[in-house]
Amino acid sequence: MDVSAIIPSALGSSMGNSDPSLRNAHTPAAQRKAVAGQFEAILLRQFLSGSVGSMLGGDDSAAGSVYGYMLTDVLSQKLAQGSGMGLGKMIEKQLTPTGTPVEVPPVQPPTA
């Protein structure tokens, strides 16, 4: 799955984030990993939008709505950049062609 033909047009778009990891991903494996991480962030944003938005006043006020979206966006991006919920690895595995090994880094215990 080669997405190199669509990367420049997607990065030039004003919508979405221009993730440097996707911009610098030259191998198909790196592209799959970057795309899987971004999709995990989108899913996390959807999961968190209801709870974070209600903490900041919900849709009743413009400020609560804007800050709720900003907080949800940053929180979901940071969660996906870290170990995430494991969805990114599963999505990457689904995007990997059959017969191609997936490099899975060893799991590190959380630091206290």
Buried (B, 14 or more C-beta within 10 A) or exposed (E): EEBEEEBEEBBEEEEEEEBEBBEEBEEBBEBBBBBBBBBBBBBBBEBBBEEBBEEBBEEEEEEBBEBBBEBBBEBBBEBBBEEBBEBBBEBBEEBBEEEEEEEEEEEEEEEE
